């Protein structure tokens, strides 16, 4: 199933197919199984001593329930076969693994490589080490996020603070192969690579002396979550539409919206109190990691279907409720899943969004600003090599005297708050949920 998801179907369409056509998708998987069994057999009989099996796991894309059902059994099967031949099994888990830690730990793999912890993802290195290394289940290969090597994203003090923290929390240090996750950027500061080597030389001898750290407890996190979690509007008349959005019921929601309109319920209230309020709950759950990409996409699809019914009854200025956003992945970068998630969630809470796609030249972005006159420009980059293009875009906007007309927010795995400030963006969001909140705040700042 992961091969189908990664290679054969559009990333967004995959989730719709997986939800809507379960039987057909399973038959497709069964037709491919013989091929993968043969590949596994050939590899197992090869002279290789270590085998990479399974790549690009991320708890937003290969979300936990899907990973457990579709991916974990194949990983465990591969591990059994490879171990029977005396081979080491490695898997590539360079993404957000906070929701997959226990599942990956039970995959049977020996090594998880290119591990990229906080600040590039939500999972902290001490969490990885506690669940994987101390239990003796996995060896970590990685642990140093690539953004730490870049002057644009990390100060020297923050770089050294991370290394000091790392060597404290991975004590005693066994089952740890220190490396850069995911890769060393082309414009990394060489002096920092040298400094990592010196840290290893000075502090990397077993047993590493441990230090104290006090992670936030689950009780504290739960209390904080309850205080900031959006609540659904209590009016019972909107409950069924809210449930349709929350459950992604894109078929029945059209009938339920028509019924409310026929009863004389204000269409604006149906939109705001029934649909957008539910999407805001989904947005908050996504931000906390309680739901994943498929749930968001299914909820957004249900809302879009309902809007087709509701649109003729809405006031003409409905799209201006939150504002207009122009979105683009910068030139040289072909990644779109993160950008598409932001677009889906912005539209879900009432923004009008124009998507310019991926690999967008600066000239096209300038023309897009002139044509669509957005309140906000959103720029995405997933590669350290394309990050500088964000600054080039902002400089070009200044040259065209358009900077005062548009707020600019940036995001993507290698981007952080410092980089956003340095290139004079108006804001940075680490994920789609935060992007929604940032966009709302930027609009408020313009009023």
C-alpha positions in Angstrom: 0.0 0.0 0.0 2.9 2.4 0.8 4.3 1.8 -2.7 0.9 2.7 -4.2 0.7 5.8 -2.0 4.2 7.0 -2.8 4.6 6.1 -6.4 1.3 5.5 -8.2 -1.3 8.0 -7.0 -1.5 11.7 -6.4 -0.7 12.3 -2.7 -4.1 13.9 -1.9 -6.2 11.6 -4.1 -4.6 8.6 -2.3 -6.4 9.4 0.9 -9.8 9.7 -0.9 -9.3 6.4 -2.7 -8.1 4.7 0.5 -11.3 5.9 2.2 -13.8 5.5 -0.6 -12.6 2.3 -2.4 -11.3 0.0 0.4 -12.1 -3.2 -1.5 -10.5 -2.1 -4.8 -7.4 -0.8 -3.0 -7.0 -4.0 -1.2 -7.3 -6.0 -4.4 -4.6 -3.8 -5.9 -2.3 -4.5 -3.0 -2.9 -8.2 -3.3 -2.0 -8.1 -7.0 1.4 -6.5 -6.0 2.3 -8.8 -3.1 3.9 -11.5 -5.2 6.3 -9.0 -6.7 7.4 -7.7 -3.3 7.7 -11.3 -1.9 10.1 -12.0 -4.8 12.1 -8.9 -4.2 12.4 -9.7 -0.5 13.6 -13.2 -1.3 16.2 -12.0 -3.7 17.5 -9.4 -1.2 17.6 -12.0 1.6 19.8 -14.3 -0.5 22.1 -11.5 -1.7 25.6 -10.9 -0.2 24.4 -7.7 1.4 25.0 -7.5 5.2 22.5 -4.7 5.8 19.3 -3.9 3.9 17.2 -0.7 3.8 13.5 -1.7 3.8 10.9 1.0 4.2 11.3 4.7 3.6 9.9 8.2 4.2 7.7 7.5 7.2 5.9 10.5 8.7 3.0 10.4 11.2 1.1 13.0 9.1 1.4 11.1 5.8 1.8 7.5 7.0 -0.5 8.2 10.0 -0.5 5.8 13.0 -3.7 3.7 12.2 -2.7 3.4 8.5 0.9 2.6 9.4 -0.2 -0.1 11.9 -2.5 -1.7 9.3 -0.7 -1.4 6.0 3.0 -0.8 6.7 3.9 -2.5 10.1 3.1 -6.1 9.0 5.4 -5.8 6.0 8.2 -4.3 8.1 7.8 -7.2 10.6 7.7 -9.7 7.8 10.8 -8.3 6.2 12.6 -8.2 9.5 11.9 -11.9 10.1 13.1 -12.9 6.7 16.3 -10.8 6.8 17.1 -11.7 10.3 16.8 -15.4 9.4 19.6 -14.8 6.9 21.7 -12.9 9.4 21.2 -9.5 7.9 20.7 -6.1 9.6 17.5 -4.3 8.7 17.5 -0.5 8.4 14.5 1.8 7.8 14.4 5.4 6.7 12.3 7.5 9.0 13.4 11.1 8.4 10.0 12.8 9.0 7.7 13.5 11.9 7.8 10.3 14.0 6.2 11.4 17.3 3.0 9.5 16.6 4.9 6.5 15.2 7.5 5.9 17.9 6.0 2.8 19.5 5.0 1.3 16.1 8.5 1.8 14.6 10.0 0.4 17.8 8.0 -2.8 17.2 8.8 -3.0 13.5 11.6 -5.5 14.0 14.1 -3.1 12.3 17.6 -2.8 13.8 18.4 0.7 12.8 16.3 3.8 12.1 18.3 6.3 10.0 18.2 10.0 9.1 16.3 10.7 12.4 15.5 14.4 12.4 14.2 15.5 15.8 13.1 18.9 17.2 13.5 21.7 16.2 12.8 20.4 12.7 10.0 18.1 13.9 8.0 17.7 17.1 9.7 14.6 18.5 12.6 15.5 20.8 15.8 13.5 20.8 15.3 12.4 24.4 11.9 10.9 23.5 13.5 8.9 20.6 16.3 7.7 22.8 14.0 6.7 25.7 11.6 4.7 23.5 14.1 3.2 21.1 17.5 3.0 22.5 17.1 2.5 26.3 14.6 -0.3 25.5 17.2 -2.0 23.3 14.7 -2.1 20.3 16.4 0.2 17.9 19.6 2.0 17.1 19.3 5.7 16.1 21.3 6.9 13.1 21.1 10.7 13.0 19.9 13.0 15.7 21.3 16.3 14.5 18.7 18.3 12.5 20.3 19.8 9.3 19.0 23.3 10.1 21.4 23.4 13.0 24.2 23.7 10.4 22.8 26.7 8.7 23.6 30.3 9.7 20.2 31.4 8.4 18.2 29.2 10.8 20.4 28.7 13.9 22.7 30.9 15.9 26.0 29.6 17.2 24.7 29.7 20.8 21.6 27.6 19.8 23.8 25.1 17.9 26.0 24.6 20.9 23.1 24.5 23.3 21.5 21.7 21.2 24.7 19.6 21.3 25.1 20.1 25.1 21.5 19.0 25.5 22.0 16.0 23.2 25.0 14.6 25.0 23.2 14.9 28.4 19.9 13.2 27.4 21.3 10.3 25.4 23.4 9.1 28.3 24.9 6.4 28.4 25.0 6.8 24.6 24.8 3.2 23.4 22.7 2.4 20.3 23.4 5.9 18.9 25.1 6.6 15.6 25.5 10.4 15.5 24.7 11.9 12.2 22.9 14.7 10.3 19.2 14.2 9.7 18.2 14.2 6.9 21.3 15.3 5.0 24.1 17.8 5.2 23.0 21.0 3.3 25.2 22.2 0.5 25.8 25.5 2.3 26.3 24.1 5.8 28.8 25.9 8.0 31.9 23.6 7.8 33.1 24.9 11.2 30.0 23.4 12.8 30.7 20.0 11.3 34.2 20.2 12.8 32.7 21.2 16.1 30.4 18.2 16.1 33.5 16.0 15.6 35.2 17.7 18.6 32.1 17.2 20.8 32.2 13.5 19.9 35.9 13.3 20.6 35.6 15.1 24.0 32.2 13.8 25.2 31.4 10.7 23.1 33.2 8.1 25.1 30.9 5.6 26.9 29.5 5.9 29.4 28.4 9.5 28.6 27.8 11.4 31.8 24.1 12.2 32.0 22.5 15.5 33.1 19.1 16.5 34.5 16.2 17.5 32.4 12.6 17.9 33.3 10.2 17.3 30.4 6.7 18.6 30.7 4.4 16.0 32.1 1.3 14.6 30.3 -0.9 16.0 33.0 0.5 19.5 32.4 0.1 19.2 28.6 -3.5 17.9 29.0 -4.4 20.8 31.3 -2.9 23.3 28.8 -4.7 21.7 25.9 -8.1 21.9 27.6 -7.7 25.6 28.1 -7.0 26.4 24.5 -9.1 23.8 22.6 -11.9 25.4 20.5 -15.4 24.2 21.4 -18.2 23.4 19.0 -21.2 25.8 19.1 -23.7 24.2 21.5 -26.8 25.0 19.4 -28.3 21.6 18.7 -29.6 22.7 15.3 -26.1 22.7 13.8 -25.0 19.4 15.5 -25.7 17.1 12.6 -23.7 19.3 10.1 -20.9 19.6 12.6 -20.7 15.8 12.9 -20.8 15.5 9.1 -17.7 17.8 8.9 -15.9 16.1 11.8 -16.5 12.6 10.3 -15.9 13.6 6.7 -19.4 12.6 5.6 -19.3 14.3 2.2 -22.5 12.6 0.9 -25.1 13.2 3.7 -23.9 16.7 4.6 -25.5 18.0 1.4 -28.9 16.7 2.4 -28.5 18.0 5.9 -27.5 21.5 4.7 -30.5 21.5 2.4 -32.8 20.6 5.3 -31.5 23.4 7.4 -32.0 25.9 4.6 -35.5 24.6 4.0 -36.3 25.2 7.6 -35.3 28.8 7.3 -32.0 28.6 9.1 -29.7 31.5 8.2 -27.2 30.3 5.6 -24.4 32.4 7.1 -25.0 30.7 10.5 -24.9 27.2 8.8 -21.5 28.2 7.4 -20.0 29.8 10.5 -21.6 27.9 13.4 -22.1 24.5 11.7 -19.2 24.1 9.2 -16.4 26.5 10.0 -16.7 25.9 13.8 -16.2 22.1 13.1 -13.2 22.8 10.8 -11.6 24.9 13.5 -11.9 21.9 15.8 -10.3 19.7 13.2 -7.6 22.3 12.7 -6.8 22.4 16.4 -6.8 18.6 16.7 -4.4 18.5 13.7 -2.2 21.0 15.4 -2.1 18.9 18.6 -1.5 15.7 16.6 -4.8 14.1 17.5 -5.9 13.8 13.9 -3.8 13.4 10.7 -3.8 14.4 7.0 -6.6 12.0 5.9 -9.1 13.2 8.5 -8.4 16.8 7.6 -8.8 16.1 3.9 -12.0 14.2 4.4 -13.5 16.9 6.6 -12.5 19.6 4.0 -14.1 17.5 1.2 -17.3 17.3 3.2 -17.3 21.1 3.7 -16.6 21.8 0.1 -19.5 19.6 -1.0 -21.8 21.4 1.5 -20.6 24.8 0.1 -21.8 23.8 -3.3 -25.3 23.6 -1.8 -24.9 26.6 0.4 -23.2 29.0 -2.0 -26.3 30.4 -3.8 -27.7 31.5 -0.4 -24.6 33.2 1.0 -23.9 36.9 0.8 -21.5 38.0 -2.0 -18.8 39.0 0.4 -18.5 35.6 2.1 -15.0 35.0 0.8 -13.8 38.2 2.5 -14.7 36.9 6.0 -11.1 36.0 6.7 -9.2 37.3 3.7 -7.4 36.3 0.5 -4.2 34.2 0.5 -1.8 33.4 -2.4 0.2 30.2 -1.9 3.3 29.0 -3.7 6.2 26.6 -3.3 9.3 28.5 -4.3 11.3 28.0 -7.5 13.4 24.9 -7.5 11.3 23.0 -5.1 8.7 20.4 -6.2 7.2 19.5 -2.8 3.5 20.2 -2.4 2.0 18.1 0.4 2.6 20.6 3.2 1.5 23.5 1.0 -1.7 21.7 0.0 -2.5 20.9 3.7 -2.2 24.6 4.5 -4.5 25.5 1.6 -7.0 22.9 2.6 -7.2 24.1 6.2 -7.2 27.8 5.3 -10.1 27.2 2.9 -11.9 25.1 5.6 -12.0 28.0 8.0 -13.1 30.6 5.5 -10.1 32.0 3.6 -10.1 32.5 -0.1 -6.9 30.8 -1.4 -5.3 30.9 -4.8 -2.8 28.0 -5.3 0.1 28.8 -7.7 1.6 25.3 -7.3 5.2 24.2 -7.0 8.5 25.4 -8.5 7.0 28.9 -9.0 9.3 31.6 -10.5 9.6 34.9 -8.8 8.1 36.7 -11.8 5.0 34.6 -11.6 4.6 35.3 -7.9 4.9 39.0 -8.6 2.2 38.8 -11.3 0.0 36.7 -8.9 0.2 39.5 -6.3 -0.8 42.1 -8.9 -3.6 40.0 -10.3 -5.2 38.5 -7.2 -4.3 41.3 -4.7 -4.0 38.9 -1.7 -3.9 40.0 1.9 -1.3 37.3 2.6 1.4 35.5 0.5 2.3 32.1 1.8 5.7 30.6 0.7 6.8 27.0 1.2 10.2 25.3 0.9 11.1 21.8 1.9 14.8 21.9 0.9 17.6 23.8 2.5 18.8 24.6 -1.1 15.6 26.4 -1.9 15.2 28.3 1.3 17.2 31.3 0.0 14.7 31.7 -2.8 12.2 33.0 -0.2 14.4 36.0 0.5 14.8 36.5 -3.2 11.0 36.6 -3.5 10.7 39.1 -0.7 13.4 41.3 -2.2 11.6 41.3 -5.5 8.4 42.3 -3.9 10.1 45.2 -2.3 11.6 46.2 -5.6 8.2 46.2 -7.2 6.9 48.4 -4.3 4.3 45.7 -3.3 5.6 45.0 0.2 3.2 47.2 2.0 0.3 45.6 0.2 0.8 42.0 1.4 1.7 40.1 4.5 4.1 37.2 4.0 4.2 34.0 5.9 6.7 31.2 5.4 7.0 27.5 6.2 8.5 24.2 5.4 10.7 21.6 7.2 14.0 23.5 7.2 12.5 26.9 7.9 12.2 28.4 11.4 11.4 31.6 13.3 14.9 33.0 13.1 15.1 32.5 9.3 11.7 34.1 8.9 12.8 37.2 10.9 16.1 37.5 9.0 14.4 37.5 5.6 11.8 40.0 6.9 8.8 37.7 6.5 5.8 38.7 8.7 5.5 35.2 10.3 6.5 31.6 10.4 4.3 28.5 11.0 5.8 25.0 11.7 2.7 23.2 10.5 -0.7 23.6 8.8 -2.6 24.1 12.1 -0.3 26.9 13.1 -0.5 28.4 9.7 -4.2 28.9 10.1 -3.7 30.7 13.4 -0.9 32.8 11.9 -3.0 33.8 8.9 -5.9 34.9 11.2 -3.4 37.0 13.3 -1.9 38.6 10.2 -5.4 39.6 9.0 -6.2 41.1 12.4 -2.9 43.1 12.2 -4.0 44.6 8.9 -7.3 45.9 10.3 
